[in-house]
Amino acid sequence: MKNWFVICTVVMLLGGWSFAGSHDEDSGKTSLQSQVDSVRQSIEQKNWRRAAHGAHELRQMYDQKEWKLQLLGDESEYEGLQQDIARLQAAVKARDKANAFTELADIEVMISNIYSY
């Protein structure tokens, strides 16, 4: 009976940690996606200064979360995300709306791929 209690306790604790980790991963995905949406909105409004600031913030968010992204995704995914963000920054700097939207779409796909489990 005592062993059963210990096993149940361990399972509940592990389940709780798993749930907490999942929530953290979801909030990481949500914050990145929210930033992508913000940049998209700035580009749609042709507010290039705000779009450039938003793309820079997206890069900073990537840098802060890079170790988590490395754990969640494979090398091609998190490196691809980093490259897509750099191309987004270049497109925004050039005020190239079409390429900026293309990079935003690529970034969304990479985020989705990394956080799918």
Jmol script that loads the backbone (N, CA, C; Angstrom):
load data "model"
ATOM      1  N   MET A   1       0.817  -1.191   0.000  1.00  0.00           N
ATOM      2  CA  MET A   1       0.000   0.000   0.000  1.00  0.00           C
ATOM      3  C   MET A   1       0.863   1.259   0.000  1.00  0.00           C
ATOM      4  N   LYS A   2       1.953   1.200   0.774  1.00  0.00           N
ATOM      5  CA  LYS A   2       2.854   2.337   0.857  1.00  0.00           C
ATOM      6  C   LYS A   2       3.506   2.604  -0.509  1.00  0.00           C
ATOM      7  N   ASN A   3       3.896   1.530  -1.207  1.00  0.00           N
ATOM      8  CA  ASN A   3       4.492   1.685  -2.533  1.00  0.00           C
ATOM      9  C   ASN A   3       3.514   2.331  -3.507  1.00  0.00           C
ATOM     10  N   TRP A   4       2.258   1.940  -3.402  1.00  0.00           N
ATOM     11  CA  TRP A   4       1.233   2.506  -4.282  1.00  0.00           C
ATOM     12  C   TRP A   4       1.121   4.014  -4.063  1.00  0.00           C
ATOM     13  N   PHE A   5       1.163   4.461  -2.804  1.00  0.00           N
ATOM     14  CA  PHE A   5       1.091   5.877  -2.479  1.00  0.00           C
ATOM     15  C   PHE A   5       2.288   6.624  -3.067  1.00  0.00           C
ATOM     16  N   VAL A   6       3.471   6.057  -2.935  1.00  0.00           N
ATOM     17  CA  VAL A   6       4.684   6.679  -3.461  1.00  0.00           C
ATOM     18  C   VAL A   6       4.602   6.789  -4.983  1.00  0.00           C
ATOM     19  N   ILE A   7       4.161   5.747  -5.642  1.00  0.00           N
ATOM     20  CA  ILE A   7       4.040   5.751  -7.102  1.00  0.00           C
ATOM     21  C   ILE A   7       3.035   6.814  -7.544  1.00  0.00           C
ATOM     22  N   CYS A   8       1.899   6.869  -6.893  1.00  0.00           N
ATOM     23  CA  CYS A   8       0.877   7.873  -7.238  1.00  0.00           C
ATOM     24  C   CYS A   8       1.403   9.285  -7.033  1.00  0.00           C
ATOM     25  N   THR A   9       2.120   9.505  -5.956  1.00  0.00           N
ATOM     26  CA  THR A   9       2.682  10.831  -5.672  1.00  0.00           C
ATOM     27  C   THR A   9       3.676  11.234  -6.752  1.00  0.00           C
ATOM     28  N   VAL A  10       4.549  10.316  -7.122  1.00  0.00           N
ATOM     29  CA  VAL A  10       5.541  10.602  -8.158  1.00  0.00           C
ATOM     30  C   VAL A  10       4.854  10.910  -9.486  1.00  0.00           C
ATOM     31  N   VAL A  11       3.860  10.130  -9.847  1.00  0.00           N
ATOM     32  CA  VAL A  11       3.138  10.351 -11.102  1.00  0.00           C
ATOM     33  C   VAL A  11       2.457  11.727 -11.098  1.00  0.00           C
ATOM     34  N   MET A  12       1.849  12.086  -9.986  1.00  0.00           N
ATOM     35  CA  MET A  12       1.179  13.385  -9.903  1.00  0.00           C
ATOM     36  C   MET A  12       2.181  14.527  -9.998  1.00  0.00           C
ATOM     37  N   LEU A  13       3.316  14.390  -9.357  1.00  0.00           N
ATOM     38  CA  LEU A  13       4.329  15.437  -9.425  1.00  0.00           C
ATOM     39  C   LEU A  13       4.874  15.582 -10.838  1.00  0.00           C
ATOM     40  N   LEU A  14       5.185  14.471 -11.462  1.00  0.00           N
ATOM     41  CA  LEU A  14       5.685  14.536 -12.828  1.00  0.00           C
ATOM     42  C   LEU A  14       4.644  15.105 -13.772  1.00  0.00           C
ATOM     43  N   GLY A  15       3.425  14.724 -13.597  1.00  0.00           N
ATOM     44  CA  GLY A  15       2.336  15.269 -14.404  1.00  0.00           C
ATOM     45  C   GLY A  15       2.196  16.766 -14.205  1.00  0.00           C
ATOM     46  N   GLY A  16       2.348  17.230 -12.994  1.00  0.00           N
ATOM     47  CA  GLY A  16       2.281  18.657 -12.697  1.00  0.00           C
ATOM     48  C   GLY A  16       3.421  19.416 -13.333  1.00  0.00           C
ATOM     49  N   TRP A  17       4.626  18.852 -13.265  1.00  0.00           N
ATOM     50  CA  TRP A  17       5.763  19.507 -13.907  1.00  0.00           C
ATOM     51  C   TRP A  17       5.582  19.546 -15.410  1.00  0.00           C
ATOM     52  N   SER A  18       5.080  18.482 -15.959  1.00  0.00           N
ATOM     53  CA  SER A  18       4.841  18.445 -17.398  1.00  0.00           C
ATOM     54  C   SER A  18       3.846  19.516 -17.801  1.00  0.00           C
ATOM     55  N   PHE A  19       2.779  19.659 -17.022  1.00  0.00           N
ATOM     56  CA  PHE A  19       1.774  20.666 -17.325  1.00  0.00           C
ATOM     57  C   PHE A  19       2.368  22.065 -17.203  1.00  0.00           C
ATOM     58  N   ALA A  20       3.155  22.293 -16.165  1.00  0.00           N
ATOM     59  CA  ALA A  20       3.759  23.611 -15.974  1.00  0.00           C
ATOM     60  C   ALA A  20       4.720  23.927 -17.106  1.00  0.00           C
ATOM     61  N   GLY A  21       5.487  22.958 -17.542  1.00  0.00           N
ATOM     62  CA  GLY A  21       6.398  23.169 -18.656  1.00  0.00           C
ATOM     63  C   GLY A  21       5.643  23.471 -19.933  1.00  0.00           C
ATOM     64  N   SER A  22       4.561  22.786 -20.153  1.00  0.00           N
ATOM     65  CA  SER A  22       3.748  23.014 -21.334  1.00  0.00           C
ATOM     66  C   SER A  22       3.199  24.430 -21.335  1.00  0.00           C
ATOM     67  N   HIS A  23       2.752  24.897 -20.166  1.00  0.00           N
ATOM     68  CA  HIS A  23       2.227  26.252 -20.067  1.00  0.00           C
ATOM     69  C   HIS A  23       3.314  27.262 -20.396  1.00  0.00           C
ATOM     70  N   ASP A  24       4.529  27.048 -19.902  1.00  0.00           N
ATOM     71  CA  ASP A  24       5.642  27.943 -20.171  1.00  0.00           C
ATOM     72  C   ASP A  24       5.951  27.976 -21.657  1.00  0.00           C
ATOM     73  N   GLU A  25       5.932  26.805 -22.293  1.00  0.00           N
ATOM     74  CA  GLU A  25       6.191  26.747 -23.725  1.00  0.00           C
ATOM     75  C   GLU A  25       5.102  27.478 -24.491  1.00  0.00           C
ATOM     76  N   ASP A  26       3.850  27.312 -24.080  1.00  0.00           N
ATOM     77  CA  ASP A  26       2.747  27.998 -24.740  1.00  0.00           C
ATOM     78  C   ASP A  26       2.885  29.503 -24.601  1.00  0.00           C
ATOM     79  N   SER A  27       3.296  29.985 -23.425  1.00  0.00           N
ATOM     80  CA  SER A  27       3.453  31.426 -23.249  1.00  0.00           C
ATOM     81  C   SER A  27       4.605  31.945 -24.098  1.00  0.00           C
ATOM     82  N   GLY A  28       5.642  31.137 -24.311  1.00  0.00           N
ATOM     83  CA  GLY A  28       6.733  31.529 -25.205  1.00  0.00           C
ATOM     84  C   GLY A  28       6.255  31.648 -26.636  1.00  0.00           C
ATOM     85  N   LYS A  29       5.470  30.678 -27.052  1.00  0.00           N
ATOM     86  CA  LYS A  29       4.906  30.714 -28.399  1.00  0.00           C
ATOM     87  C   LYS A  29       3.981  31.911 -28.542  1.00  0.00           C
ATOM     88  N   THR A  30       3.152  32.140 -27.538  1.00  0.00           N
ATOM     89  CA  THR A  30       2.193  33.244 -27.580  1.00  0.00           C
ATOM     90  C   THR A  30       2.902  34.588 -27.644  1.00  0.00           C
ATOM     91  N   SER A  31       3.959  34.759 -26.865  1.00  0.00           N
ATOM     92  CA  SER A  31       4.657  36.047 -26.865  1.00  0.00           C
ATOM     93  C   SER A  31       5.352  36.286 -28.208  1.00  0.00           C
ATOM     94  N   LEU A  32       5.953  35.259 -28.782  1.00  0.00           N
ATOM     95  CA  LEU A  32       6.571  35.412 -30.101  1.00  0.00           C
ATOM     96  C   LEU A  32       5.513  35.711 -31.157  1.00  0.00           C
ATOM     97  N   GLN A  33       4.404  34.978 -31.121  1.00  0.00           N
ATOM     98  CA  GLN A  33       3.336  35.183 -32.095  1.00  0.00           C
ATOM     99  C   GLN A  33       2.728  36.577 -31.950  1.00  0.00           C
ATOM    100  N   SER A  34       2.578  37.031 -30.728  1.00  0.00           N
ATOM    101  CA  SER A  34       2.050  38.363 -30.475  1.00  0.00           C
ATOM    102  C   SER A  34       2.958  39.436 -31.080  1.00  0.00           C
ATOM    103  N   GLN A  35       4.258  39.234 -30.953  1.00  0.00           N
ATOM    104  CA  GLN A  35       5.213  40.190 -31.516  1.00  0.00           C
ATOM    105  C   GLN A  35       5.155  40.169 -33.038  1.00  0.00           C
ATOM    106  N   VAL A  36       5.014  38.999 -33.631  1.00  0.00           N
ATOM    107  CA  VAL A  36       4.871  38.891 -35.087  1.00  0.00           C
ATOM    108  C   VAL A  36       3.622  39.652 -35.533  1.00  0.00           C
ATOM    109  N   ASP A  37       2.533  39.486 -34.806  1.00  0.00           N
ATOM    110  CA  ASP A  37       1.286  40.190 -35.134  1.00  0.00           C
ATOM    111  C   ASP A  37       1.460  41.703 -35.048  1.00  0.00           C
ATOM    112  N   SER A  38       2.199  42.142 -34.051  1.00  0.00           N
ATOM    113  CA  SER A  38       2.456  43.573 -33.878  1.00  0.00           C
ATOM    114  C   SER A  38       3.261  44.136 -35.050  1.00  0.00           C
ATOM    115  N   VAL A  39       4.282  43.403 -35.470  1.00  0.00           N
ATOM    116  CA  VAL A  39       5.087  43.842 -36.610  1.00  0.00           C
ATOM    117  C   VAL A  39       4.225  43.872 -37.869  1.00  0.00           C
ATOM    118  N   ARG A  40       3.416  42.851 -38.057  1.00  0.00           N
ATOM    119  CA  ARG A  40       2.539  42.802 -39.228  1.00  0.00           C
ATOM    120  C   ARG A  40       1.611  44.021 -39.270  1.00  0.00           C
ATOM    121  N   GLN A  41       1.017  44.336 -38.139  1.00  0.00           N
ATOM    122  CA  GLN A  41       0.115  45.470 -38.069  1.00  0.00           C
ATOM    123  C   GLN A  41       0.855  46.777 -38.396  1.00  0.00           C
ATOM    124  N   SER A  42       2.063  46.923 -37.902  1.00  0.00           N
ATOM    125  CA  SER A  42       2.853  48.129 -38.193  1.00  0.00           C
ATOM    126  C   SER A  42       3.145  48.246 -39.682  1.00  0.00           C
ATOM    127  N   ILE A  43       3.466  47.132 -40.318  1.00  0.00           N
ATOM    128  CA  ILE A  43       3.749  47.147 -41.752  1.00  0.00           C
ATOM    129  C   ILE A  43       2.477  47.482 -42.532  1.00  0.00           C
ATOM    130  N   GLU A  44       1.359  46.888 -42.144  1.00  0.00           N
ATOM    131  CA  GLU A  44       0.093  47.183 -42.823  1.00  0.00           C
ATOM    132  C   GLU A  44      -0.252  48.666 -42.743  1.00  0.00           C
ATOM    133  N   GLN A  45       0.103  49.304 -41.636  1.00  0.00           N
ATOM    134  CA  GLN A  45      -0.155  50.734 -41.448  1.00  0.00           C
ATOM    135  C   GLN A  45       0.964  51.600 -42.026  1.00  0.00           C
ATOM    136  N   LYS A  46       1.954  50.945 -42.627  1.00  0.00           N
ATOM    137  CA  LYS A  46       3.126  51.627 -43.203  1.00  0.00           C
ATOM    138  C   LYS A  46       3.867  52.476 -42.174  1.00  0.00           C
ATOM    139  N   ASN A  47       3.853  51.989 -40.945  1.00  0.00           N
ATOM    140  CA  ASN A  47       4.601  52.633 -39.868  1.00  0.00           C
ATOM    141  C   ASN A  47       5.937  51.897 -39.758  1.00  0.00           C
ATOM    142  N   TRP A  48       6.868  52.267 -40.607  1.00  0.00           N
ATOM    143  CA  TRP A  48       8.130  51.543 -40.742  1.00  0.00           C
ATOM    144  C   TRP A  48       9.011  51.685 -39.510  1.00  0.00           C
ATOM    145  N   ARG A  49       8.929  52.819 -38.849  1.00  0.00           N
ATOM    146  CA  ARG A  49       9.729  53.003 -37.625  1.00  0.00           C
ATOM    147  C   ARG A  49       9.274  52.014 -36.560  1.00  0.00           C
ATOM    148  N   ARG A  50       7.958  51.924 -36.360  1.00  0.00           N
ATOM    149  CA  ARG A  50       7.429  50.984 -35.363  1.00  0.00           C
ATOM    150  C   ARG A  50       7.678  49.533 -35.785  1.00  0.00           C
ATOM    151  N   ALA A  51       7.594  49.269 -37.101  1.00  0.00           N
ATOM    152  CA  ALA A  51       7.868  47.911 -37.595  1.00  0.00           C
ATOM    153  C   ALA A  51       9.333  47.538 -37.334  1.00  0.00           C
ATOM    154  N   ALA A  52      10.235  48.481 -37.550  1.00  0.00           N
ATOM    155  CA  ALA A  52      11.656  48.220 -37.302  1.00  0.00           C
ATOM    156  C   ALA A  52      11.901  47.964 -35.817  1.00  0.00           C
ATOM    157  N   HIS A  53      11.244  48.742 -34.982  1.00  0.00           N
ATOM    158  CA  HIS A  53      11.375  48.542 -33.537  1.00  0.00           C
ATOM    159  C   HIS A  53      10.809  47.172 -33.137  1.00  0.00           C
ATOM    160  N   GLY A  54       9.664  46.819 -33.719  1.00  0.00           N
ATOM    161  CA  GLY A  54       9.048  45.527 -33.426  1.00  0.00           C
ATOM    162  C   GLY A  54       9.899  44.360 -33.889  1.00  0.00           C
ATOM    163  N   ALA A  55      10.525  44.491 -35.059  1.00  0.00           N
ATOM    164  CA  ALA A  55      11.405  43.436 -35.561  1.00  0.00           C
ATOM    165  C   ALA A  55      12.635  43.302 -34.668  1.00  0.00           C
ATOM    166  N   HIS A  56      13.132  44.434 -34.190  1.00  0.00           N
ATOM    167  CA  HIS A  56      14.270  44.404 -33.261  1.00  0.00           C
ATOM    168  C   HIS A  56      13.875  43.710 -31.955  1.00  0.00           C
ATOM    169  N   GLU A  57      12.678  44.027 -31.458  1.00  0.00           N
ATOM    170  CA  GLU A  57      12.196  43.366 -30.240  1.00  0.00           C
ATOM    171  C   GLU A  57      12.008  41.865 -30.459  1.00  0.00           C
ATOM    172  N   LEU A  58      11.538  41.487 -31.646  1.00  0.00           N
ATOM    173  CA  LEU A  58      11.392  40.069 -31.973  1.00  0.00           C
ATOM    174  C   LEU A  58      12.751  39.379 -31.917  1.00  0.00           C
ATOM    175  N   ARG A  59      13.769  40.046 -32.428  1.00  0.00           N
ATOM    176  CA  ARG A  59      15.123  39.488 -32.383  1.00  0.00           C
ATOM    177  C   ARG A  59      15.605  39.336 -30.935  1.00  0.00           C
ATOM    178  N   GLN A  60      15.304  40.340 -30.110  1.00  0.00           N
ATOM    179  CA  GLN A  60      15.695  40.259 -28.699  1.00  0.00           C
ATOM    180  C   GLN A  60      14.961  39.120 -27.994  1.00  0.00           C
ATOM    181  N   MET A  61      13.690  38.948 -28.321  1.00  0.00           N
ATOM    182  CA  MET A  61      12.926  37.849 -27.730  1.00  0.00           C
ATOM    183  C   MET A  61      13.536  36.514 -28.138  1.00  0.00           C
ATOM    184  N   TYR A  62      13.921  36.414 -29.414  1.00  0.00           N
ATOM    185  CA  TYR A  62      14.567  35.183 -29.889  1.00  0.00           C
ATOM    186  C   TYR A  62      15.850  34.940 -29.091  1.00  0.00           C
ATOM    187  N   ASP A  63      16.653  35.976 -28.935  1.00  0.00           N
ATOM    188  CA  ASP A  63      17.922  35.819 -28.205  1.00  0.00           C
ATOM    189  C   ASP A  63      17.682  35.358 -26.765  1.00  0.00           C
ATOM    190  N   GLN A  64      16.649  35.895 -26.128  1.00  0.00           N
ATOM    191  CA  GLN A  64      16.350  35.513 -24.745  1.00  0.00           C
ATOM    192  C   GLN A  64      15.826  34.085 -24.642  1.00  0.00           C
ATOM    193  N   LYS A  65      15.111  33.630 -25.663  1.00  0.00           N
ATOM    194  CA  LYS A  65      14.487  32.305 -25.632  1.00  0.00           C
ATOM    195  C   LYS A  65      15.283  31.256 -26.415  1.00  0.00           C
ATOM    196  N   GLU A  66      16.429  31.637 -26.932  1.00  0.00           N
ATOM    197  CA  GLU A  66      17.168  30.744 -27.822  1.00  0.00           C
ATOM    198  C   GLU A  66      17.429  29.377 -27.194  1.00  0.00           C
ATOM    199  N   TRP A  67      17.822  29.332 -25.942  1.00  0.00           N
ATOM    200  CA  TRP A  67      18.128  28.035 -25.318  1.00  0.00           C
ATOM    201  C   TRP A  67      16.884  27.159 -25.246  1.00  0.00           C
ATOM    202  N   LYS A  68      15.707  27.764 -25.009  1.00  0.00           N
ATOM    203  CA  LYS A  68      14.470  26.979 -24.985  1.00  0.00           C
ATOM    204  C   LYS A  68      14.134  26.481 -26.393  1.00  0.00           C
ATOM    205  N   LEU A  69      14.328  27.367 -27.372  1.00  0.00           N
ATOM    206  CA  LEU A  69      14.050  26.989 -28.757  1.00  0.00           C
ATOM    207  C   LEU A  69      14.964  25.844 -29.199  1.00  0.00           C
ATOM    208  N   GLN A  70      16.198  25.861 -28.715  1.00  0.00           N
ATOM    209  CA  GLN A  70      17.131  24.784 -29.041  1.00  0.00           C
ATOM    210  C   GLN A  70      16.682  23.465 -28.442  1.00  0.00           C
ATOM    211  N   LEU A  71      16.065  23.521 -27.274  1.00  0.00           N
ATOM    212  CA  LEU A  71      15.565  22.296 -26.644  1.00  0.00           C
ATOM    213  C   LEU A  71      14.307  21.777 -27.342  1.00  0.00           C
ATOM    214  N   LEU A  72      13.463  22.691 -27.787  1.00  0.00           N
ATOM    215  CA  LEU A  72      12.182  22.307 -28.372  1.00  0.00           C
ATOM    216  C   LEU A  72      12.269  21.914 -29.843  1.00  0.00           C
ATOM    217  N   GLY A  73      13.111  22.607 -30.597  1.00  0.00           N
ATOM    218  CA  GLY A  73      13.172  22.368 -32.033  1.00  0.00           C
ATOM    219  C   GLY A  73      14.479  21.733 -32.427  1.00  0.00           C
ATOM    220  N   ASP A  74      14.558  21.392 -33.703  1.00  0.00           N
ATOM    221  CA  ASP A  74      15.852  20.894 -34.170  1.00  0.00           C
ATOM    222  C   ASP A  74      16.670  22.064 -34.704  1.00  0.00           C
ATOM    223  N   GLU A  75      17.916  21.805 -35.001  1.00  0.00           N
ATOM    224  CA  GLU A  75      18.856  22.863 -35.361  1.00  0.00           C
ATOM    225  C   GLU A  75      18.384  23.677 -36.563  1.00  0.00           C
ATOM    226  N   SER A  76      17.857  23.013 -37.566  1.00  0.00           N
ATOM    227  CA  SER A  76      17.423  23.741 -38.764  1.00  0.00           C
ATOM    228  C   SER A  76      16.245  24.668 -38.462  1.00  0.00           C
ATOM    229  N   GLU A  77      15.416  24.296 -37.496  1.00  0.00           N
ATOM    230  CA  GLU A  77      14.258  25.133 -37.165  1.00  0.00           C
ATOM    231  C   GLU A  77      14.672  26.406 -36.427  1.00  0.00           C
ATOM    232  N   TYR A  78      15.443  26.267 -35.356  1.00  0.00           N
ATOM    233  CA  TYR A  78      15.769  27.480 -34.605  1.00  0.00           C
ATOM    234  C   TYR A  78      16.776  28.351 -35.351  1.00  0.00           C
ATOM    235  N   GLU A  79      17.663  27.749 -36.141  1.00  0.00           N
ATOM    236  CA  GLU A  79      18.560  28.566 -36.962  1.00  0.00           C
ATOM    237  C   GLU A  79      17.795  29.220 -38.112  1.00  0.00           C
ATOM    238  N   GLY A  80      16.808  28.495 -38.653  1.00  0.00           N
ATOM    239  CA  GLY A  80      15.959  29.062 -39.698  1.00  0.00           C
ATOM    240  C   GLY A  80      15.160  30.243 -39.172  1.00  0.00           C
ATOM    241  N   LEU A  81      14.672  30.139 -37.958  1.00  0.00           N
ATOM    242  CA  LEU A  81      13.935  31.239 -37.339  1.00  0.00           C
ATOM    243  C   LEU A  81      14.837  32.456 -37.184  1.00  0.00           C
ATOM    244  N   GLN A  82      16.048  32.230 -36.759  1.00  0.00           N
ATOM    245  CA  GLN A  82      17.006  33.326 -36.594  1.00  0.00           C
ATOM    246  C   GLN A  82      17.268  34.006 -37.939  1.00  0.00           C
ATOM    247  N   GLN A  83      17.436  33.237 -38.998  1.00  0.00           N
ATOM    248  CA  GLN A  83      17.671  33.792 -40.332  1.00  0.00           C
ATOM    249  C   GLN A  83      16.444  34.544 -40.845  1.00  0.00           C
ATOM    250  N   ASP A  84      15.264  33.987 -40.600  1.00  0.00           N
ATOM    251  CA  ASP A  84      14.029  34.654 -41.030  1.00  0.00           C
ATOM    252  C   ASP A  84      13.869  36.012 -40.341  1.00  0.00           C
ATOM    253  N   ILE A  85      14.206  36.076 -39.074  1.00  0.00           N
ATOM    254  CA  ILE A  85      14.113  37.348 -38.345  1.00  0.00           C
ATOM    255  C   ILE A  85      15.098  38.352 -38.924  1.00  0.00           C
ATOM    256  N   ALA A  86      16.307  37.912 -39.250  1.00  0.00           N
ATOM    257  CA  ALA A  86      17.298  38.809 -39.854  1.00  0.00           C
ATOM    258  C   ALA A  86      16.804  39.318 -41.208  1.00  0.00           C
ATOM    259  N   ARG A  87      16.205  38.429 -42.010  1.00  0.00           N
ATOM    260  CA  ARG A  87      15.670  38.857 -43.308  1.00  0.00           C
ATOM    261  C   ARG A  87      14.486  39.806 -43.124  1.00  0.00           C
ATOM    262  N   LEU A  88      13.678  39.569 -42.083  1.00  0.00           N
ATOM    263  CA  LEU A  88      12.575  40.483 -41.789  1.00  0.00           C
ATOM    264  C   LEU A  88      13.119  41.871 -41.469  1.00  0.00           C
ATOM    265  N   GLN A  89      14.144  41.929 -40.645  1.00  0.00           N
ATOM    266  CA  GLN A  89      14.736  43.219 -40.295  1.00  0.00           C
ATOM    267  C   GLN A  89      15.249  43.943 -41.547  1.00  0.00           C
ATOM    268  N   ALA A  90      15.871  43.198 -42.460  1.00  0.00           N
ATOM    269  CA  ALA A  90      16.368  43.800 -43.697  1.00  0.00           C
ATOM    270  C   ALA A  90      15.213  44.290 -44.575  1.00  0.00           C
ATOM    271  N   ALA A  91      14.155  43.507 -44.678  1.00  0.00           N
ATOM    272  CA  ALA A  91      12.994  43.896 -45.494  1.00  0.00           C
ATOM    273  C   ALA A  91      12.320  45.142 -44.922  1.00  0.00           C
ATOM    274  N   VAL A  92      12.215  45.214 -43.606  1.00  0.00           N
ATOM    275  CA  VAL A  92      11.606  46.389 -42.976  1.00  0.00           C
ATOM    276  C   VAL A  92      12.487  47.610 -43.202  1.00  0.00           C
ATOM    277  N   LYS A  93      13.786  47.437 -43.059  1.00  0.00           N
ATOM    278  CA  LYS A  93      14.713  48.551 -43.278  1.00  0.00           C
ATOM    279  C   LYS A  93      14.607  49.073 -44.711  1.00  0.00           C
ATOM    280  N   ALA A  94      14.413  48.154 -45.670  1.00  0.00           N
ATOM    281  CA  ALA A  94      14.278  48.534 -47.079  1.00  0.00           C
ATOM    282  C   ALA A  94      12.851  48.979 -47.418  1.00  0.00           C
ATOM    283  N   ARG A  95      11.961  48.889 -46.442  1.00  0.00           N
ATOM    284  CA  ARG A  95      10.541  49.213 -46.635  1.00  0.00           C
ATOM    285  C   ARG A  95       9.931  48.373 -47.756  1.00  0.00           C
ATOM    286  N   ASP A  96      10.301  47.114 -47.747  1.00  0.00           N
ATOM    287  CA  ASP A  96       9.830  46.147 -48.747  1.00  0.00           C
ATOM    288  C   ASP A  96       8.683  45.347 -48.137  1.00  0.00           C
ATOM    289  N   LYS A  97       7.479  45.807 -48.400  1.00  0.00           N
ATOM    290  CA  LYS A  97       6.288  45.235 -47.784  1.00  0.00           C
ATOM    291  C   LYS A  97       6.099  43.761 -48.160  1.00  0.00           C
ATOM    292  N   ALA A  98       6.269  43.429 -49.422  1.00  0.00           N
ATOM    293  CA  ALA A  98       6.038  42.050 -49.884  1.00  0.00           C
ATOM    294  C   ALA A  98       7.008  41.077 -49.207  1.00  0.00           C
ATOM    295  N   ASN A  99       8.285  41.410 -49.193  1.00  0.00           N
ATOM    296  CA  ASN A  99       9.268  40.517 -48.561  1.00  0.00           C
ATOM    297  C   ASN A  99       9.077  40.468 -47.048  1.00  0.00           C
ATOM    298  N   ALA A 100       8.676  41.572 -46.459  1.00  0.00           N
ATOM    299  CA  ALA A 100       8.436  41.577 -45.015  1.00  0.00           C
ATOM    300  C   ALA A 100       7.294  40.620 -44.671  1.00  0.00           C
ATOM    301  N   PHE A 101       6.217  40.657 -45.456  1.00  0.00           N
ATOM    302  CA  PHE A 101       5.099  39.745 -45.212  1.00  0.00           C
ATOM    303  C   PHE A 101       5.499  38.289 -45.439  1.00  0.00           C
ATOM    304  N   THR A 102       6.340  38.065 -46.436  1.00  0.00           N
ATOM    305  CA  THR A 102       6.826  36.705 -46.691  1.00  0.00           C
ATOM    306  C   THR A 102       7.633  36.203 -45.496  1.00  0.00           C
ATOM    307  N   GLU A 103       8.510  37.031 -44.979  1.00  0.00           N
ATOM    308  CA  GLU A 103       9.324  36.636 -43.823  1.00  0.00           C
ATOM    309  C   GLU A 103       8.463  36.431 -42.581  1.00  0.00           C
ATOM    310  N   LEU A 104       7.450  37.265 -42.399  1.00  0.00           N
ATOM    311  CA  LEU A 104       6.546  37.070 -41.260  1.00  0.00           C
ATOM    312  C   LEU A 104       5.842  35.718 -41.355  1.00  0.00           C
ATOM    313  N   ALA A 105       5.425  35.347 -42.564  1.00  0.00           N
ATOM    314  CA  ALA A 105       4.775  34.039 -42.746  1.00  0.00           C
ATOM    315  C   ALA A 105       5.758  32.912 -42.441  1.00  0.00           C
ATOM    316  N   ASP A 106       7.003  33.049 -42.906  1.00  0.00           N
ATOM    317  CA  ASP A 106       8.020  32.029 -42.617  1.00  0.00           C
ATOM    318  C   ASP A 106       8.289  31.930 -41.119  1.00  0.00           C
ATOM    319  N   ILE A 107       8.329  33.071 -40.447  1.00  0.00           N
ATOM    320  CA  ILE A 107       8.566  33.089 -39.003  1.00  0.00           C
ATOM    321  C   ILE A 107       7.435  32.372 -38.278  1.00  0.00           C
ATOM    322  N   GLU A 108       6.201  32.623 -38.691  1.00  0.00           N
ATOM    323  CA  GLU A 108       5.063  31.949 -38.065  1.00  0.00           C
ATOM    324  C   GLU A 108       5.137  30.441 -38.241  1.00  0.00           C
ATOM    325  N   VAL A 109       5.547  29.982 -39.416  1.00  0.00           N
ATOM    326  CA  VAL A 109       5.674  28.551 -39.662  1.00  0.00           C
ATOM    327  C   VAL A 109       6.756  27.952 -38.763  1.00  0.00           C
ATOM    328  N   MET A 110       7.885  28.652 -38.657  1.00  0.00           N
ATOM    329  CA  MET A 110       8.977  28.148 -37.814  1.00  0.00           C
ATOM    330  C   MET A 110       8.558  28.088 -36.352  1.00  0.00           C
ATOM    331  N   ILE A 111       7.873  29.115 -35.872  1.00  0.00           N
ATOM    332  CA  ILE A 111       7.398  29.109 -34.483  1.00  0.00           C
ATOM    333  C   ILE A 111       6.467  27.933 -34.254  1.00  0.00           C
ATOM    334  N   SER A 112       5.551  27.748 -35.183  1.00  0.00           N
ATOM    335  CA  SER A 112       4.598  26.632 -35.071  1.00  0.00           C
ATOM    336  C   SER A 112       5.319  25.288 -35.073  1.00  0.00           C
ATOM    337  N   ASN A 113       6.305  25.141 -35.942  1.00  0.00           N
ATOM    338  CA  ASN A 113       7.067  23.890 -36.007  1.00  0.00           C
ATOM    339  C   ASN A 113       7.849  23.617 -34.730  1.00  0.00           C
ATOM    340  N   ILE A 114       8.467  24.644 -34.199  1.00  0.00           N
ATOM    341  CA  ILE A 114       9.280  24.487 -32.993  1.00  0.00           C
ATOM    342  C   ILE A 114       8.406  24.115 -31.798  1.00  0.00           C
ATOM    343  N   TYR A 115       7.256  24.735 -31.677  1.00  0.00           N
ATOM    344  CA  TYR A 115       6.404  24.514 -30.521  1.00  0.00           C
ATOM    345  C   TYR A 115       5.421  23.373 -30.698  1.00  0.00           C
ATOM    346  N   SER A 116       5.435  22.689 -31.837  1.00  0.00           N
ATOM    347  CA  SER A 116       4.560  21.529 -31.998  1.00  0.00           C
ATOM    348  C   SER A 116       5.217  20.325 -31.346  1.00  0.00           C
ATOM    349  N   TYR A 117       4.461  19.601 -30.558  1.00  0.00           N
ATOM    350  CA  TYR A 117       5.000  18.438 -29.855  1.00  0.00           C
ATOM    351  C   TYR A 117       3.933  17.424 -29.619  1.00  0.00           C
TER     352      TYR A 117
END
end "model"
wireframe off; spacefill off
backbone 0.3
color backbone group
